Amino acid sequence: MARMGRPPKAEGEKKERESIYFDKDIIEWLREKAAKEDRTVSVELNRILRRLKEQEG
């Protein structure tokens, strides 16, 4: 039986990868915050930055 792959995402749903380096205290805080919410660091960071972006208008 042929294996089906993951369906392709729409262009607007695709995410970009970037290497970002954090100070030790910041990444520890992000990891703790993400773990409390049962999220990945990436998801939590996106949520934080989206809120900040909305606040700036």
ROSE-4610 file (N, C-alpha, C; in Angstrom, 1 decimal, always signed):
// ROSE-4610
residu = [M/M/M/A/A/A/R/R/R/M/M/M/G/G/G/R/R/R/P/P/P/P/P/P/K/K/K/A/A/A/E/E/E/G/G/G/E/E/E/K/K/K/K/K/K/E/E/E/R/R/R/E/E/E/S/S/S/I/I/I/Y/Y/Y/F/F/F/D/D/D/K/K/K/D/D/D/I/I/I/I/I/I/E/E/E/W/W/W/L/L/L/R/R/R/E/E/E/K/K/K/A/A/A/A/A/A/K/K/K/E/E/E/D/D/D/R/R/R/T/T/T/V/V/V/S/S/S/V/V/V/E/E/E/L/L/L/N/N/N/R/R/R/I/I/I/L/L/L/R/R/R/R/R/R/L/L/L/K/K/K/E/E/E/Q/Q/Q/E/E/E/G/G/G]
num = [1/1/1/2/2/2/3/3/3/4/4/4/5/5/5/6/6/6/7/7/7/8/8/8/9/9/9/10/10/10/11/11/11/12/12/12/13/13/13/14/14/14/15/15/15/16/16/16/17/17/17/18/18/18/19/19/19/20/20/20/21/21/21/22/22/22/23/23/23/24/24/24/25/25/25/26/26/26/27/27/27/28/28/28/29/29/29/30/30/30/31/31/31/32/32/32/33/33/33/34/34/34/35/35/35/36/36/36/37/37/37/38/38/38/39/39/39/40/40/40/41/41/41/42/42/42/43/43/43/44/44/44/45/45/45/46/46/46/47/47/47/48/48/48/49/49/49/50/50/50/51/51/51/52/52/52/53/53/53/54/54/54/55/55/55/56/56/56/57/57/57]
x = [+0.8/+0.0/+0.9/+0.6/+1.4/+1.1/+2.1/+2.0/+1.6/+0.7/+0.2/+1.1/+1.6/+2.3/+1.4/+1.9/+1.2/+0.7/-0.6/-1.0/-0.3/+0.0/+0.7/-0.1/+0.6/-0.1/-0.3/-1.4/-1.6/-0.5/-0.2/+0.9/+0.9/-0.3/-0.4/-0.2/-0.2/+0.0/+1.4/+2.3/+3.7/+4.4/+5.3/+6.2/+7.6/+8.3/+9.7/+10.6/+11.7/+12.7/+13.8/+14.2/+15.2/+16.0/+17.3/+18.1/+18.2/+17.8/+17.8/+18.5/+19.4/+20.1/+19.6/+19.4/+18.8/+19.8/+19.7/+20.5/+19.9/+20.8/+20.4/+19.1/+19.0/+17.9/+16.6/+16.6/+15.5/+15.0/+15.9/+15.5/+14.9/+15.5/+15.0/+13.6/+13.3/+12.0/+11.0/+11.4/+10.6/+10.2/+11.2/+10.9/+10.0/+10.2/+9.3/+7.8/+7.7/+6.4/+5.7/+6.5/+5.9/+5.5/+6.3/+6.0/+4.7/+4.5/+3.3/+2.1/+2.2/+1.0/+1.0/+1.9/+2.0/+2.1/+3.0/+3.3/+4.8/+5.2/+6.6/+7.1/+8.4/+8.9/+8.6/+8.6/+8.3/+6.8/+5.9/+4.5/+4.3/+4.9/+4.8/+5.4/+6.6/+7.3/+6.4/+5.8/+4.9/+3.7/+3.2/+2.0/+2.4/+3.6/+4.1/+4.3/+5.0/+5.3/+4.1/+3.1/+1.9/+1.2/+1.1/+0.5/+1.2/+2.5/+3.3/+3.1/+3.1/+2.8/+1.4/+0.4/-0.9/-1.0/-0.2/-0.2/+0.5/+1.5/+2.1/+1.3/+0.3/-0.6/+0.0]
y = [-1.2/+0.0/+1.2/+2.2/+3.4/+4.3/+4.9/+5.9/+7.2/+7.8/+9.2/+10.2/+11.2/+12.2/+13.3/+14.2/+15.3/+16.2/+16.6/+17.5/+18.8/+19.4/+20.7/+21.8/+22.7/+23.9/+25.0/+25.7/+26.9/+27.9/+28.7/+29.7/+30.5/+31.0/+31.8/+31.1/+29.7/+28.9/+28.5/+28.7/+28.2/+29.1/+28.5/+29.3/+29.3/+30.3/+30.4/+30.0/+29.5/+29.1/+30.1/+30.5/+31.4/+31.0/+31.1/+30.8/+32.1/+31.9/+33.1/+32.6/+33.5/+33.1/+34.0/+33.3/+33.9/+34.0/+35.0/+34.9/+33.8/+33.2/+32.0/+32.3/+33.4/+33.6/+33.7/+34.3/+34.4/+33.0/+32.2/+30.9/+30.0/+30.1/+29.4/+29.8/+31.1/+31.7/+31.2/+31.3/+30.8/+29.3/+28.5/+27.1/+26.8/+27.5/+27.3/+27.7/+28.9/+29.4/+28.5/+28.0/+27.1/+25.8/+25.2/+24.0/+24.1/+25.2/+25.4/+25.4/+25.9/+25.9/+24.7/+23.8/+22.6/+23.0/+23.9/+24.4/+24.2/+24.4/+24.4/+25.9/+26.0/+27.4/+28.2/+27.6/+28.4/+28.9/+28.1/+28.5/+29.6/+29.4/+30.4/+31.7/+31.7/+32.9/+33.6/+32.9/+33.5/+34.2/+33.5/+34.1/+35.4/+35.4/+36.6/+37.8/+37.4/+38.5/+39.0/+38.1/+38.6/+39.6/+39.3/+40.2/+41.6/+41.5/+42.7/+43.5/+42.8/+43.5/+44.1/+43.5/+44.1/+45.3/+45.3/+46.4/+47.6/+47.4/+48.5/+49.1/+48.3/+48.8/+48.8]
z = [+0.0/+0.0/+0.0/-0.8/-0.9/+0.3/+0.8/+1.9/+1.4/+2.1/+1.7/+2.6/+1.9/+2.6/+3.2/+3.9/+4.4/+3.3/+3.3/+2.2/+2.3/+1.1/+1.1/+1.8/+2.4/+3.1/+2.1/+2.3/+1.5/+1.7/+0.8/+0.8/+2.1/+2.5/+3.7/+5.0/+5.0/+6.2/+6.4/+5.4/+5.5/+6.4/+7.2/+8.1/+7.6/+8.0/+7.6/+8.8/+8.5/+9.5/+9.6/+10.8/+11.0/+12.3/+12.2/+13.4/+14.3/+15.5/+16.4/+17.7/+18.2/+19.4/+20.6/+21.7/+22.9/+24.0/+24.9/+26.1/+26.9/+27.8/+28.6/+29.4/+30.1/+30.9/+30.1/+28.9/+28.0/+27.5/+27.1/+26.5/+27.6/+28.8/+30.0/+30.3/+30.3/+30.6/+29.5/+28.2/+27.1/+27.3/+27.6/+27.7/+28.9/+30.0/+31.1/+30.8/+30.2/+29.8/+28.8/+27.8/+26.8/+27.5/+28.4/+29.0/+29.9/+30.6/+31.4/+30.5/+29.3/+28.4/+27.5/+27.6/+26.8/+25.3/+25.1/+23.7/+23.4/+22.2/+21.9/+22.1/+22.2/+22.3/+21.1/+19.9/+18.7/+18.7/+19.1/+19.2/+20.2/+21.4/+22.5/+22.0/+21.4/+21.0/+19.9/+19.0/+18.0/+18.7/+19.7/+20.4/+21.1/+21.7/+22.4/+21.4/+20.3/+19.3/+18.6/+18.4/+17.7/+18.6/+19.9/+20.9/+20.9/+20.9/+20.9/+19.6/+18.5/+17.2/+17.2/+17.7/+17.8/+18.7/+19.7/+20.7/+20.0/+19.2/+18.5/+17.4/+16.9/+15.9/+14.6]
